[in-house]
Amino acid sequence: MKFDSGVAISGVGHHLPDLIEDNETLCANLEVTPDWIIEKTGIKRRYLARPGDSASDYAAQAARRALEMAGVPAGEIDLIVVCTFSGDYIFPPVSAKVQNLLGAQGAQIFDLQANCSGFVTGLTTASDRMLVDASVRHALVIGVEINSRYIDRSDVNSAIYMSDGAGAVVLSRCAPGLGIQSSAFHTDSSNFEAVRMRGGGSSFPLRERGFDAAVDYMEMNGIATWKQAITHLPTVIRRACAKSDVDPKEVDFLIFHQANLKMIEYVVRKMGYGLEKTFTNVAEVGNTGAASVGIALSEAVAQGHLKDGQLVVLAAVGAGFNFGASVWRWHMPKREA
């Protein structure tokens, strides 16, 4: 199918809380050392929400920065997709609150829950919507997490990774052939239980029971995540490239979900790329879940890593396990004055 326009990222933005936890502070509650955390994950510190912070506020702050860069007023946003597993409430969707905070009353809204692959999934979903409906002028895709609310700070399997924050992009129309080229997805549900948070779900409702640490904190199997990621991330990237007739060797730059620095480095080398072809911030920011690709993308743009015309791949792995990758002919449309 040929379209009259492409869909590209016209603005990026992110927000991180002001409370930073370094490994030395975290290790006061753990039976590991700061050096051990760096050796296993590459993570030096993480950002933590303060008691009064909310996912909707983080999302709105990141969105405002993306809108400012794009030069797009909130009133011209016709679609808001918020990718999260830690919204303000179970329902209504946090995207509704974001619409209100931004003053984007005309926008369709929905939340998207694909865990840490949510942002890549949300970008594809919003782009597809724009390509089939000319009335959608601009879309706002936001990844946001407040993971620290669901973490046992004494659990080495989760506390060393998880961080809080939000990343956002504005999607706008561009010339055909530019912007998003293709996407591919894959799910291996054989390890469905490897990363989970059961408490509050309909199988483990909060009603008529007290807090139970066994189900009310996030549970993570790091080895299972590692094996899934190094197996399926390269495959889903190659599949996305094949859909747009791109040789993976032609890819200029890649941005991954920032789960583990060692894992990213392994996957990059496994695919035959040099580390100069990717941007990472997990060492300084930690794993911000569905927000991580958006935050990394925002920082990469700010630091000048992405050039017009480059072939750029965004890729992520999330609990389930689900994988997503999208190929972009990088172009940031400039709004005419």
N, C-alpha and C positions, 0 to 999 in steps of 0.2 A: 504494500500500500504506500502510495506517495502522498505526502502532506504539503500543504501550502507554506508551512513554516517549520522551523526547528524549535526546540525548547532548550534553553540554556540557563545557567546560573548567572544571575545579574548582580547579586549581592550576597555577602556572607557576614555572619556575626556570631559572637559567642559570649557567654557569661560564666565566670567562675566565682565561687564564694571567696570571702576574704580570710577564712580560717584554713590554715595549712598545717597538715600533720606530717612531720618527717618520720623516717624510719626509727630514729632514736626514741621518739615519743611513743610510737606505736609499740615498740619492742618492750616497753615497760610492762605490758600486759601479755606478752607472748614469750614462749620458750625458744625463741630464735634470735639471731643477731641481725643488725642492720645489713651487714655484709652478706649474710645468707639470703636476705630478701633480694638484694641487688644481683647476686649470683644466679638466683632462680628466675627472676622476673625482669630485672633491669629497672625496677621502680624505686625511686628515691623518696618520693613524697606523694601526697594526695590532698585533694581539697574536700572539706567537709562543711555541710550546711549548718548554720546556727539554728537554734530552736524555733525562731520565728520565721524562718525562710520557707518558701513554698515552690513547688514545681512550676506553677502557673506564673509566678513572678520571674523566676529564672528564664522561662520560655519567652516571656514578653520582653525581657531585657535583651536577650540574644536577637529576637525578631526585630526590635527597633533598630539595632545596629545594622542588620542585614537590609532593612528597608531604607535606611539612610544611605548606605553604599549604593543601592540600586537606584535611588532617586524615585522610589515608588511610594505614593501616599497609601496609608492603610486602607483608605476607601476604595482603592483600585484592586485590592486583593480579593479574588473570587473563590479561593479555596485555601483552607488552613488544615494541614495534616500534622498532628503532634504524635511523635513516635516515643513511646514510653512504657515502662512497666511500673512506674512509681508516681503516678499522677496524684493530685491533691486528694481525690476521693476514688472509691471503686466506680461510682458514677455520680453525677453526670460526667461526660468526658472533659478533660482538662482543656481541650481545644475550644470548648465553648467559653470558658473563663478567659482564655487568651484572646478570643475574638472581642470580648467585652473590654479587656484591658487595652487593646490596641485601637479600639474604635472602628473595627472592620465589620460593621453590622451586616453588610451584604454578602459576606463570605460563607460558603458551605464549610462545615467543620466535621472532622471525625478524628478519633484517636486510632493509632495503629500499633498493635502489640506483636512484634516479631523479635522481642528481646534485643540483643546487641546488634542484630542485623536490621533493626527497625528503620534506621535512617536511610540505608540503601534501598530498602523496600519502599519506604515512603517517597523517595525521589522518583522511583519508577512509577509508582501508583499515580502521583500527581502529574508527572510528565505524560503518561498515557491518557489521563483525563483531559489535559490541555490539547493533546494531538487529535482527539476525537470530538472536542467541543470548542468551537471558536469563540464562544461567549466567555470562556475562562481566560481573562486577560493576564493575570499573574497569580501564582500560587506561592504559598509560604509553607515550607517544610521545616519542622523543628524536631530535634531530638533533645530530650531532657530527662535527667534522672536525679533523684535524691536517694542514692543507694544506701547511704550511711544510716538511714532510718530502719533498714532491714538487716543490718549486719551485727553479728556478735563480735565485738571488738577484741575478744580473746580467742577467736577462731582463726587460726593461721591460714586455713584454706580459703577464707574469703576476705578477711580484714586487710591482708597485705595488698590486695588488688583494688578494691572498690573505692570510687571517688564520686563527687557530685558536680553537676554543671549542666550547661545547655549550649547547643549549637544550632544555627538556623541558616537557611538560604532562601532567597527569593528566586523563583523560576519565572522567566519571561520569554516571550517569543523572539526568535532570531531568524536569520536566513536559513533556508533549507540546507541540510548537510552539516550544519553546525550543532553544537550542544550534544544532547544524549543521542547515542547511536544504537545501543542495544543493551539488554539486561538478561541475566540468566540466574536461575535459582535452583536450589537443591535442598532436600531434607533427608536426613538419616535419623529416623525416629527410633532406631534400635537402642539409642542411649537417652531416651526421653527423660529418665529420672536423674541423669547425671548432674544437672544444674537445675535447681528448682527452689521455689518458695511456696509451701503448701498452705500455710496459715491464711485464713481469710477467703480462700477459695470455697466453692460450694461443697467440696468433699471434706473440708476442714473449717467449717464456719466458726466465727468468733462467738456466736450466741451460745449461752449456757455453758461456757467453759472458761477457765482462766488462761492466762498466758502460759504457753508451753514452748520452751526453747527448742524442743525437738522439731517442731513444725513451723514456728513463727519467726524464725530467722532464715536467711538465705543459706542454702546448702550448695556447695560446689565441689566437684570432683575435677581437680586440675589436670590429672593425667588423662582422663577421658577427653577433656576439652582440647588438650594438646594433640592427642592422636586424631581427633576429628578434624581439627583445623589444618594440620599438615597434610592430611589425606584429601580433603574436599575443597579447600580454598583454591589450590592450583587448578583443579578440575573445573570449578565454576567460573573462574577467570577465563580459562581457555574457551569454555563454551560461550561466554558472552562475546569474546573476540570473534569466534567463528560466525556468530550471528550477523556481524557487521563486516564480514570478510576481512578481518584484521589479523595479520600474523602477530602473535604475542610478542615477537621480537621487535615489532614496530612500536610498541607501547613506550611512551616517553616518561610517564610518571605514574606511581601508584600510591594510593592512600588507603590504609587498612584500618579496621576496627582496632583500637589501641588496648588490646587485652594484656599483652605480655611482650616486652621488647625482644626477648629471646625467640619467641615464636614468630614474630614478624621477620626478624633477621633470617630465621631458618627457612621460612616460606619464600622470601625474596631470593635467597641463594638457590633454593631448590628449583625455582623457575628460571634460573640462569641470569638473573639481573644483578647489577651491582647495587650496593646500599645507597648510592647517590641518587637512585631512581625512586626513592621513597622518602616520605617525611614522617617522623615519629615525635610524639610528645608524651608518650606514656611514662617515661622516666620521671618527668616533672609534674605530670597531671594525674597519672593513674588511670584506671579503667572506669570511664564514665558511662558504660553501658550504651544505650541507644544514642547518647549524645556524642560519643567519642569520635565518630567519623566527621560529624559536623564541626566539632571543636578543632580537630586536626586540620580540616579543610580551611576553616577560617584563619587559623594561624599560618598555614602554608601560603595562602593568598597574601596575607599581610607581609610575609617575609619574601615575597616575590619568587616563589618556587614554581609557579604555574605560568606558562607562557601561551599567548594566543596561538591557536592552531595545533597545539600539542595533543597527542592521544593520551588521555588520562583514564585510569581505572580506579574505581572505588569498590572496595570489597570488605565483607564482614561475615563473621560467624556468630550465631546466637544460640541460646539454649533451645533444645528441641530434638536434635540439633538442626538448625536451618542456616543456609548459606545464601548470600546474594552478591552479585557483582554487576557493575554497569560500566560501559565504555562511553567516554565523552570526547568529542572533538572540542577542546577547550576554547571557550569564547565567552566573554562577559559583555553582553549588550550594553551600550551606552544610551541612556535616555536623552532624547533630544530636548534642548531647552525650549 
